[in-house]
Amino acid sequence: MDHEVSVVLKNGERFDFPLGADELAAVDAATARHWIAEEFGKAGLENPNPMGKMLLVDQILLLAGNIKAADLHPATPEVRRFFCAALKAMGRPTLTIDLAAYKL
């Protein structure tokens, strides 16, 4: 395993998704942040921050919350692209998206 994203659903169920270096090589951190912001807008999601400041963490958590469970088994190419973008944008080799606790 080169890199991994884990997702904990609101019901506590956990899924681990190993990602290869070749998948991550397709995007850099700036492009990943831009892609996440675009996907957030396309999804019609709203900023949860009452101060109006949009945080990357919130974008990732809200986008992950929009993933259908059926798209996780197996992870669709779009879901894998999201996971790669999240890793690159956060600058981490591993990432746990915990929807139950609403944290990364």
DODO-720924 format. One record per atom (N, C-alpha, C, O): residue number from 1; atom name; x, y, z. Coordinates in steps of 0.02 Angstrom, whole numbers, plus 50000, padded with zeros to 5 digits. Layout:
<atoms>
n->NUM&atom->CA&east->X&north->Y&up->Z;
...
</atoms>
This chain:
<atoms>
n->1&atom->N&east->50042&north->49941&up->50000;
n->1&atom->CA&east->50000&north->50000&up->50000;
n->1&atom->C&east->50044&north->50062&up->50000;
n->1&atom->O&east->50086&north->50071&up->50044;
n->2&atom->N&east->50033&north->50104&up->49951;
n->2&atom->CA&east->50069&north->50168&up->49948;
n->2&atom->C&east->50033&north->50220&up->49990;
n->2&atom->O&east->50064&north->50255&up->50031;
n->3&atom->N&east->49968&north->50226&up->49979;
n->3&atom->CA&east->49927&north->50276&up->50013;
n->3&atom->C&east->49859&north->50245&up->50026;
n->3&atom->O&east->49839&north->50196&up->49994;
n->4&atom->N&east->49822&north->50274&up->50075;
n->4&atom->CA&east->49757&north->50246&up->50090;
n->4&atom->C&east->49709&north->50300&up->50117;
n->4&atom->O&east->49729&north->50344&up->50154;
n->5&atom->N&east->49646&north->50293&up->50096;
n->5&atom->CA&east->49593&north->50334&up->50124;
n->5&atom->C&east->49544&north->50286&up->50157;
n->5&atom->O&east->49525&north->50235&up->50128;
n->6&atom->N&east->49526&north->50302&up->50218;
n->6&atom->CA&east->49476&north->50264&up->50255;
n->6&atom->C&east->49415&north->50309&up->50264;
n->6&atom->O&east->49421&north->50369&up->50276;
n->7&atom->N&east->49357&north->50279&up->50257;
n->7&atom->CA&east->49294&north->50315&up->50267;
n->7&atom->C&east->49255&north->50280&up->50321;
n->7&atom->O&east->49243&north->50220&up->50318;
n->8&atom->N&east->49235&north->50319&up->50371;
n->8&atom->CA&east->49191&north->50294&up->50424;
n->8&atom->C&east->49123&north->50326&up->50413;
n->8&atom->O&east->49116&north->50387&up->50419;
n->9&atom->N&east->49074&north->50284&up->50397;
n->9&atom->CA&east->49007&north->50310&up->50384;
n->9&atom->C&east->48973&north->50330&up->50450;
n->9&atom->O&east->48997&north->50314&up->50504;
n->10&atom->N&east->48918&north->50366&up->50444;
n->10&atom->CA&east->48882&north->50389&up->50503;
n->10&atom->C&east->48859&north->50331&up->50548;
n->10&atom->O&east->48850&north->50340&up->50608;
n->11&atom->N&east->48849&north->50272&up->50519;
n->11&atom->CA&east->48828&north->50215&up->50558;
n->11&atom->C&east->48888&north->50178&up->50590;
n->11&atom->O&east->48879&north->50127&up->50622;
n->12&atom->N&east->48948&north->50204&up->50579;
n->12&atom->CA&east->49009&north->50175&up->50608;
n->12&atom->C&east->49044&north->50125&up->50564;
n->12&atom->O&east->49100&north->50103&up->50580;
n->13&atom->N&east->49013&north->50107&up->50508;
n->13&atom->CA&east->49045&north->50059&up->50462;
n->13&atom->C&east->49107&north->50092&up->50431;
n->13&atom->O&east->49105&north->50150&up->50411;
n->14&atom->N&east->49161&north->50054&up->50426;
n->14&atom->CA&east->49225&north->50080&up->50401;
n->14&atom->C&east->49245&north->50044&up->50337;
n->14&atom->O&east->49238&north->49983&up->50332;
n->15&atom->N&east->49270&north->50083&up->50290;
n->15&atom->CA&east->49295&north->50057&up->50226;
n->15&atom->C&east->49365&north->50086&up->50214;
n->15&atom->O&east->49376&north->50145&up->50224;
n->16&atom->N&east->49411&north->50043&up->50193;
n->16&atom->CA&east->49479&north->50064&up->50179;
n->16&atom->C&east->49492&north->50057&up->50104;
n->16&atom->O&east->49475&north->50006&up->50074;
n->17&atom->N&east->49523&north->50108&up->50076;
n->17&atom->CA&east->49536&north->50110&up->50004;
n->17&atom->C&east->49610&north->50124&up->49991;
n->17&atom->O&east->49631&north->50182&up->49994;
n->18&atom->N&east->49649&north->50072&up->49976;
n->18&atom->CA&east->49719&north->50084&up->49958;
n->18&atom->C&east->49723&north->50117&up->49890;
n->18&atom->O&east->49685&north->50100&up->49845;
n->19&atom->N&east->49768&north->50165&up->49883;
n->19&atom->CA&east->49778&north->50201&up->49821;
n->19&atom->C&east->49851&north->50196&up->49801;
n->19&atom->O&east->49896&north->50203&up->49843;
n->20&atom->N&east->49863&north->50183&up->49738;
n->20&atom->CA&east->49931&north->50176&up->49714;
n->20&atom->C&east->49962&north->50243&up->49696;
n->20&atom->O&east->49926&north->50292&up->49682;
n->21&atom->N&east->50027&north->50245&up->49697;
n->21&atom->CA&east->50064&north->50306&up->49679;
n->21&atom->C&east->50047&north->50329&up->49609;
n->21&atom->O&east->50046&north->50389&up->49594;
n->22&atom->N&east->50033&north->50281&up->49564;
n->22&atom->CA&east->50015&north->50299&up->49495;
n->22&atom->C&east->49950&north->50337&up->49493;
n->22&atom->O&east->49943&north->50383&up->49451;
n->23&atom->N&east->49902&north->50321&up->49535;
n->23&atom->CA&east->49839&north->50358&up->49537;
n->23&atom->C&east->49849&north->50429&up->49563;
n->23&atom->O&east->49818&north->50476&up->49538;
n->24&atom->N&east->49893&north->50436&up->49611;
n->24&atom->CA&east->49906&north->50502&up->49641;
n->24&atom->C&east->49949&north->50547&up->49598;
n->24&atom->O&east->49948&north->50608&up->49604;
n->25&atom->N&east->49988&north->50516&up->49553;
n->25&atom->CA&east->50033&north->50555&up->49511;
n->25&atom->C&east->49996&north->50599&up->49461;
n->25&atom->O&east->50025&north->50646&up->49433;
n->26&atom->N&east->49933&north->50585&up->49450;
n->26&atom->CA&east->49895&north->50622&up->49400;
n->26&atom->C&east->49875&north->50692&up->49421;
n->26&atom->O&east->49852&north->50731&up->49380;
n->27&atom->N&east->49884&north->50709&up->49485;
n->27&atom->CA&east->49861&north->50774&up->49510;
n->27&atom->C&east->49910&north->50802&up->49562;
n->27&atom->O&east->49939&north->50764&up->49601;
n->28&atom->N&east->49918&north->50868&up->49561;
n->28&atom->CA&east->49959&north->50900&up->49613;
n->28&atom->C&east->49912&north->50932&up->49665;
n->28&atom->O&east->49851&north->50933&up->49655;
n->29&atom->N&east->49940&north->50958&up->49718;
n->29&atom->CA&east->49900&north->50984&up->49774;
n->29&atom->C&east->49855&north->51042&up->49753;
n->29&atom->O&east->49796&north->51044&up->49772;
n->30&atom->N&east->49881&north->51089&up->49714;
n->30&atom->CA&east->49840&north->51147&up->49694;
n->30&atom->C&east->49782&north->51125&up->49649;
n->30&atom->O&east->49726&north->51149&up->49656;
n->31&atom->N&east->49796&north->51081&up->49602;
n->31&atom->CA&east->49744&north->51055&up->49558;
n->31&atom->C&east->49692&north->51017&up->49598;
n->31&atom->O&east->49632&north->51021&up->49584;
n->32&atom->N&east->49714&north->50979&up->49648;
n->32&atom->CA&east->49668&north->50941&up->49690;
n->32&atom->C&east->49622&north->50987&up->49729;
n->32&atom->O&east->49561&north->50974&up->49732;
n->33&atom->N&east->49648&north->51040&up->49757;
n->33&atom->CA&east->49606&north->51088&up->49794;
n->33&atom->C&east->49555&north->51121&up->49748;
n->33&atom->O&east->49497&north->51130&up->49766;
n->34&atom->N&east->49578&north->51139&up->49688;
n->34&atom->CA&east->49533&north->51170&up->49639;
n->34&atom->C&east->49478&north->51121&up->49619;
n->34&atom->O&east->49419&north->51140&up->49615;
n->35&atom->N&east->49495&north->51058&up->49607;
n->35&atom->CA&east->49446&north->51007&up->49586;
n->35&atom->C&east->49395&north->50997&up->49642;
n->35&atom->O&east->49335&north->50992&up->49628;
n->36&atom->N&east->49417&north->50993&up->49704;
n->36&atom->CA&east->49372&north->50984&up->49761;
n->36&atom->C&east->49323&north->51043&up->49765;
n->36&atom->O&east->49263&north->51033&up->49775;
n->37&atom->N&east->49348&north->51104&up->49757;
n->37&atom->CA&east->49305&north->51164&up->49759;
n->37&atom->C&east->49253&north->51162&up->49703;
n->37&atom->O&east->49195&north->51179&up->49713;
n->38&atom->N&east->49274&north->51142&up->49644;
n->38&atom->CA&east->49227&north->51136&up->49587;
n->38&atom->C&east->49174&north->51084&up->49601;
n->38&atom->O&east->49115&north->51096&up->49588;
n->39&atom->N&east->49194&north->51026&up->49625;
n->39&atom->CA&east->49146&north->50972&up->49640;
n->39&atom->C&east->49098&north->50993&up->49695;
n->39&atom->O&east->49039&north->50975&up->49694;
n->40&atom->N&east->49123&north->51030&up->49744;
n->40&atom->CA&east->49081&north->51055&up->49798;
n->40&atom->C&east->49026&north->51100&up->49769;
n->40&atom->O&east->48968&north->51095&up->49787;
n->41&atom->N&east->49045&north->51145&up->49723;
n->41&atom->CA&east->48997&north->51189&up->49691;
n->41&atom->C&east->48947&north->51151&up->49648;
n->41&atom->O&east->48887&north->51165&up->49650;
n->42&atom->N&east->48972&north->51103&up->49609;
n->42&atom->CA&east->48928&north->51063&up->49566;
n->42&atom->C&east->48877&north->51024&up->49607;
n->42&atom->O&east->48820&north->51015&up->49586;
n->43&atom->N&east->48897&north->51002&up->49667;
n->43&atom->CA&east->48852&north->50962&up->49709;
n->43&atom->C&east->48798&north->51006&up->49743;
n->43&atom->O&east->48751&north->50980&up->49772;
n->44&atom->N&east->48806&north->51072&up->49738;
n->44&atom->CA&east->48758&north->51118&up->49768;
n->44&atom->C&east->48759&north->51119&up->49844;
n->44&atom->O&east->48709&north->51133&up->49876;
n->45&atom->N&east->48817&north->51103&up->49871;
n->45&atom->CA&east->48824&north->51101&up->49944;
n->45&atom->C&east->48833&north->51171&up->49972;
n->45&atom->O&east->48857&north->51216&up->49937;
n->46&atom->N&east->48814&north->51180&up->50034;
n->46&atom->CA&east->48818&north->51246&up->50065;
n->46&atom->C&east->48873&north->51248&up->50117;
n->46&atom->O&east->48889&north->51197&up->50148;
n->47&atom->N&east->48901&north->51306&up->50125;
n->47&atom->CA&east->48954&north->51318&up->50174;
n->47&atom->C&east->48925&north->51311&up->50245;
n->47&atom->O&east->48878&north->51347&up->50263;
n->48&atom->N&east->48952&north->51264&up->50284;
n->48&atom->CA&east->48926&north->51255&up->50352;
n->48&atom->C&east->48953&north->51305&up->50403;
n->48&atom->O&east->48930&north->51307&up->50460;
n->49&atom->N&east->49002&north->51344&up->50383;
n->49&atom->CA&east->49035&north->51390&up->50429;
n->49&atom->C&east->48995&north->51455&up->50433;
n->49&atom->O&east->48988&north->51490&up->50383;
n->50&atom->N&east->48970&north->51473&up->50492;
n->50&atom->CA&east->48930&north->51534&up->50500;
n->50&atom->C&east->48971&north->51597&up->50487;
n->50&atom->O&east->48942&north->51650&up->50475;
n->51&atom->N&east->49037&north->51593&up->50490;
n->51&atom->CA&east->49079&north->51651&up->50478;
n->51&atom->C&east->49090&north->51662&up->50403;
n->51&atom->O&east->49119&north->51713&up->50383;
n->52&atom->N&east->49066&north->51615&up->50363;
n->52&atom->CA&east->49072&north->51623&up->50290;
n->52&atom->C&east->49137&north->51597&up->50261;
n->52&atom->O&east->49145&north->51597&up->50200;
n->53&atom->N&east->49183&north->51575&up->50303;
n->53&atom->CA&east->49247&north->51550&up->50279;
n->53&atom->C&east->49240&north->51476&up->50260;
n->53&atom->O&east->49218&north->51435&up->50300;
n->54&atom->N&east->49258&north->51460&up->50198;
n->54&atom->CA&east->49253&north->51392&up->50174;
n->54&atom->C&east->49319&north->51356&up->50187;
n->54&atom->O&east->49371&north->51377&up->50163;
n->55&atom->N&east->49315&north->51303&up->50226;
n->55&atom->CA&east->49374&north->51264&up->50242;
n->55&atom->C&east->49378&north->51202&up->50198;
n->55&atom->O&east->49327&north->51172&up->50182;
n->56&atom->N&east->49438&north->51184&up->50177;
n->56&atom->CA&east->49449&north->51124&up->50137;
n->56&atom->C&east->49422&north->51063&up->50173;
n->56&atom->O&east->49393&north->51019&up->50142;
n->57&atom->N&east->49432&north->51060&up->50238;
n->57&atom->CA&east->49409&north->51003&up->50277;
n->57&atom->C&east->49333&north->50996&up->50270;
n->57&atom->O&east->49308&north->50940&up->50261;
n->58&atom->N&east->49296&north->51051&up->50275;
n->58&atom->CA&east->49223&north->51049&up->50268;
n->58&atom->C&east->49203&north->51025&up->50199;
n->58&atom->O&east->49157&north->50986&up->50192;
n->59&atom->N&east->49238&north->51049&up->50148;
n->59&atom->CA&east->49222&north->51028&up->50080;
n->59&atom->C&east->49231&north->50953&up->50073;
n->59&atom->O&east->49188&north->50919&up->50044;
n->60&atom->N&east->49286&north->50927&up->50098;
n->60&atom->CA&east->49300&north->50855&up->50093;
n->60&atom->C&east->49247&north->50815&up->50131;
n->60&atom->O&east->49221&north->50765&up->50106;
n->61&atom->N&east->49232&north->50836&up->50192;
n->61&atom->CA&east->49183&north->50800&up->50233;
n->61&atom->C&east->49113&north->50801&up->50201;
n->61&atom->O&east->49079&north->50750&up->50199;
n->62&atom->N&east->49092&north->50858&up->50176;
n->62&atom->CA&east->49026&north->50863&up->50145;
n->62&atom->C&east->49022&north->50824&up->50080;
n->62&atom->O&east->48971&north->50792&up->50066;
n->63&atom->N&east->49075&north->50827&up->50040;
n->63&atom->CA&east->49076&north->50787&up->49978;
n->63&atom->C&east->49075&north->50713&up->49994;
n->63&atom->O&east->49039&north->50675&up->49961;
n->64&atom->N&east->49113&north->50692&up->50043;
n->64&atom->CA&east->49113&north->50621&up->50062;
n->64&atom->C&east->49045&north->50600&up->50087;
n->64&atom->O&east->49023&north->50543&up->50075;
n->65&atom->N&east->49011&north->50644&up->50122;
n->65&atom->CA&east->48944&north->50629&up->50146;
n->65&atom->C&east->48893&north->50619&up->50091;
n->65&atom->O&east->48841&north->50589&up->50101;
n->66&atom->N&east->48909&north->50645&up->50032;
n->66&atom->CA&east->48865&north->50639&up->49974;
n->66&atom->C&east->48877&north->50575&up->49934;
n->66&atom->O&east->48839&north->50559&up->49888;
n->67&atom->N&east->48929&north->50538&up->49950;
n->67&atom->CA&east->48944&north->50477&up->49914;
n->67&atom->C&east->48892&north->50424&up->49932;
n->67&atom->O&east->48878&north->50413&up->49991;
n->68&atom->N&east->48864&north->50393&up->49882;
n->68&atom->CA&east->48815&north->50340&up->49893;
n->68&atom->C&east->48853&north->50277&up->49914;
n->68&atom->O&east->48907&north->50262&up->49889;
n->69&atom->N&east->48823&north->50241&up->49960;
n->69&atom->CA&east->48855&north->50179&up->49985;
n->69&atom->C&east->48869&north->50131&up->49927;
n->69&atom->O&east->48920&north->50096&up->49929;
n->70&atom->N&east->48826&north->50129&up->49877;
n->70&atom->CA&east->48836&north->50084&up->49820;
n->70&atom->C&east->48898&north->50102&up->49780;
n->70&atom->O&east->48927&north->50060&up->49745;
n->71&atom->N&east->48919&north->50165&up->49784;
n->71&atom->CA&east->48979&north->50187&up->49748;
n->71&atom->C&east->49044&north->50168&up->49784;
n->71&atom->O&east->49098&north->50180&up->49758;
n->72&atom->N&east->49038&north->50140&up->49843;
n->72&atom->CA&east->49097&north->50120&up->49882;
n->72&atom->C&east->49116&north->50047&up->49871;
n->72&atom->O&east->49173&north->50027&up->49887;
n->73&atom->N&east->49071&north->50006&up->49846;
n->73&atom->CA&east->49083&north->49934&up->49837;
n->73&atom->C&east->49074&north->49912&up->49765;
n->73&atom->O&east->49017&north->49898&up->49747;
n->74&atom->N&east->49122&north->49908&up->49724;
n->74&atom->CA&east->49189&north->49938&up->49734;
n->74&atom->C&east->49185&north->50013&up->49723;
n->74&atom->O&east->49136&north->50039&up->49695;
n->75&atom->N&east->49236&north->50047&up->49743;
n->75&atom->CA&east->49238&north->50120&up->49733;
n->75&atom->C&east->49238&north->50136&up->49659;
n->75&atom->O&east->49278&north->50109&up->49621;
n->76&atom->N&east->49194&north->50180&up->49639;
n->76&atom->CA&east->49190&north->50200&up->49569;
n->76&atom->C&east->49252&north->50242&up->49551;
n->76&atom->O&east->49286&north->50267&up->49596;
n->77&atom->N&east->49267&north->50248&up->49487;
n->77&atom->CA&east->49324&north->50291&up->49468;
n->77&atom->C&east->49318&north->50362&up->49494;
n->77&atom->O&east->49368&north->50393&up->49512;
n->78&atom->N&east->49257&north->50389&up->49495;
n->78&atom->CA&east->49248&north->50458&up->49520;
n->78&atom->C&east->49262&north->50462&up->49595;
n->78&atom->O&east->49291&north->50511&up->49619;
n->79&atom->N&east->49241&north->50411&up->49633;
n->79&atom->CA&east->49255&north->50409&up->49705;
n->79&atom->C&east->49330&north->50403&up->49717;
n->79&atom->O&east->49357&north->50437&up->49761;
n->80&atom->N&east->49363&north->50361&up->49678;
n->80&atom->CA&east->49436&north->50354&up->49685;
n->80&atom->C&east->49471&north->50420&up->49668;
n->80&atom->O&east->49521&north->50438&up->49700;
n->81&atom->N&east->49445&north->50455&up->49618;
n->81&atom->CA&east->49474&north->50521&up->49600;
n->81&atom->C&east->49466&north->50569&up->49659;
n->81&atom->O&east->49512&north->50607&up->49675;
n->82&atom->N&east->49408&north->50568&up->49690;
n->82&atom->CA&east->49396&north->50610&up->49749;
n->82&atom->C&east->49445&north->50593&up->49805;
n->82&atom->O&east->49474&north->50638&up->49835;
n->83&atom->N&east->49455&north->50529&up->49818;
n->83&atom->CA&east->49501&north->50508&up->49871;
n->83&atom->C&east->49572&north->50532&up->49856;
n->83&atom->O&east->49607&north->50556&up->49900;
n->84&atom->N&east->49594&north->50525&up->49793;
n->84&atom->CA&east->49660&north->50548&up->49773;
n->84&atom->C&east->49666&north->50624&up->49783;
n->84&atom->O&east->49717&north->50648&up->49808;
n->85&atom->N&east->49615&north->50660&up->49762;
n->85&atom->CA&east->49616&north->50733&up->49769;
n->85&atom->C&east->49618&north->50753&up->49843;
n->85&atom->O&east->49654&north->50799&up->49862;
n->86&atom->N&east->49581&north->50717&up->49885;
n->86&atom->CA&east->49581&north->50733&up->49957;
n->86&atom->C&east->49650&north->50721&up->49987;
n->86&atom->O&east->49674&north->50762&up->50026;
n->87&atom->N&east->49682&north->50665&up->49969;
n->87&atom->CA&east->49749&north->50652&up->49995;
n->87&atom->C&east->49798&north->50706&up->49973;
n->87&atom->O&east->49836&north->50733&up->50014;
n->88&atom->N&east->49797&north->50722&up->49909;
n->88&atom->CA&east->49843&north->50772&up->49882;
n->88&atom->C&east->49830&north->50841&up->49913;
n->88&atom->O&east->49877&north->50876&up->49932;
n->89&atom->N&east->49766&north->50860&up->49917;
n->89&atom->CA&east->49749&north->50926&up->49943;
n->89&atom->C&east->49769&north->50933&up->50016;
n->89&atom->O&east->49790&north->50987&up->50038;
n->90&atom->N&east->49763&north->50879&up->50054;
n->90&atom->CA&east->49780&north->50881&up->50125;
n->90&atom->C&east->49855&north->50868&up->50136;
n->90&atom->O&east->49880&north->50879&up->50191;
n->91&atom->N&east->49890&north->50845&up->50085;
n->91&atom->CA&east->49962&north->50833&up->50091;
n->91&atom->C&east->49979&north->50776&up->50138;
n->91&atom->O&east->50029&north->50779&up->50174;
n->92&atom->N&east->49938&north->50724&up->50137;
n->92&atom->CA&east->49948&north->50667&up->50182;
n->92&atom->C&east->49954&north->50602&up->50142;
n->92&atom->O&east->49926&north->50597&up->50088;
n->93&atom->N&east->49990&north->50553&up->50169;
n->93&atom->CA&east->49993&north->50487&up->50136;
n->93&atom->C&east->49932&north->50445&up->50154;
n->93&atom->O&east->49913&north->50400&up->50116;
n->94&atom->N&east->49901&north->50459&up->50212;
n->94&atom->CA&east->49840&north->50424&up->50231;
n->94&atom->C&east->49790&north->50475&up->50258;
n->94&atom->O&east->49809&north->50529&up->50282;
n->95&atom->N&east->49727&north->50457&up->50254;
n->95&atom->CA&east->49675&north->50503&up->50276;
n->95&atom->C&east->49614&north->50462&up->50298;
n->95&atom->O&east->49593&north->50416&up->50263;
n->96&atom->N&east->49587&north->50480&up->50355;
n->96&atom->CA&east->49525&north->50449&up->50378;
n->96&atom->C&east->49471&north->50503&up->50375;
n->96&atom->O&east->49477&north->50555&up->50408;
n->97&atom->N&east->49420&north->50490&up->50336;
n->97&atom->CA&east->49362&north->50535&up->50331;
n->97&atom->C&east->49309&north->50505&up->50376;
n->97&atom->O&east->49275&north->50457&up->50357;
n->98&atom->N&east->49302&north->50533&up->50435;
n->98&atom->CA&east->49256&north->50507&up->50485;
n->98&atom->C&east->49191&north->50547&up->50485;
n->98&atom->O&east->49187&north->50601&up->50514;
n->99&atom->N&east->49141&north->50520&up->50450;
n->99&atom->CA&east->49078&north->50555&up->50444;
n->99&atom->C&east->49038&north->50551&up->50509;
n->99&atom->O&east->48996&north->50594&up->50522;
n->100&atom->N&east->49050&north->50499&up->50550;
n->100&atom->CA&east->49015&north->50492&up->50613;
n->100&atom->C&east->49036&north->50548&up->50662;
n->100&atom->O&east->48994&north->50576&up->50697;
n->101&atom->N&east->49100&north->50562&up->50663;
n->101&atom->CA&east->49126&north->50614&up->50708;
n->101&atom->C&east->49134&north->50681&up->50673;
n->101&atom->O&east->49151&north->50731&up->50705;
n->102&atom->N&east->49122&north->50684&up->50607;
n->102&atom->CA&east->49131&north->50743&up->50566;
n->102&atom->C&east->49200&north->50773&up->50575;
n->102&atom->O&east->49209&north->50830&up->50596;
n->103&atom->N&east->49250&north->50731&up->50559;
n->103&atom->CA&east->49320&north->50755&up->50563;
n->103&atom->C&east->49363&north->50715&up->50515;
n->103&atom->O&east->49345&north->50660&up->50494;
n->104&atom->N&east->49421&north->50744&up->50500;
n->104&atom->CA&east->49472&north->50709&up->50461;
n->104&atom->C&east->49526&north->50687&up->50509;
n->104&atom->O&east->49575&north->50657&up->50488;
</atoms>
